[in-house]
Amino acid sequence: MTAIGPAASQRNERQRIFFFQSKHLAAYNQMVDREMMVKTLLAFPLAALLLSAFPYGVQGAESVAVAGARPARPPSPAQLAARERMRDCAATARGQQLAGDPRKAFMKTCLAKR
């Protein structure tokens, strides 16, 4: 016995809509799964390619010579003397516990004397 009337037709309509939505939901989930699989499969070779571009890693990068880069020169005697003056004046200013503008003025006069 089947019920005929507005309540039965509404129930049938709801069942039809639910079936339609669930069928499309399953297709959408499959599409999303495929996209995720493709992205994952593309991510691994891309990561391997990027990592192979830096075979020495970050720690060994200093030993790799960059094309066109000049080697570092040792400091000149004048540069060494200027560093020593700066070190001596800074030690004196630290001993006198100078800070701010008085330290700046002291350093200026100290470095100018030598």
Residue, then its C-alpha position, 0 to 999 in steps of 0.5 A: m500500500t502506498a500513501i497518496g497525498p501531499a505528505a507522501s509527495q513531499r517525502n518523495e521529493r525530499q528523498r529525491i533531493f537527498f539522493f541528488q545531493s549525495k550523488h554530487l557530494a560523492a563526485y565532488n569528494q572524488m574530485v577533491d581527492r584527485e586534486m590533493m593526490v596530484k598536488t602531493l605527487l607534484a610537491f615531492p619532485l619539486a621539493a627534490l629539485l629545490l633541495s638538489a639545487f643546494p647540494y652543500g646546504v646552509q653550513g657548507a655554503e661558505s666553502v662554495a665559491v660564487a662565480g665572479a666574487r673576489p676573495a676577501r683581502p686582509p685589512s691594511p695596516a691603517q685599518l688595523a691601527a684604526r681598529e686598535r684606536m677604536r678599541d682603546c678609546a672604547a675601553t677608556a670610555r667604558g672605564q669612565q662609564l660614559a654614555g650618550d652624548p658625553r661618550k660620543a664627544f669623548m670618542k670624537t676627541c679621543l679618535a682625533k688625538r691619535 
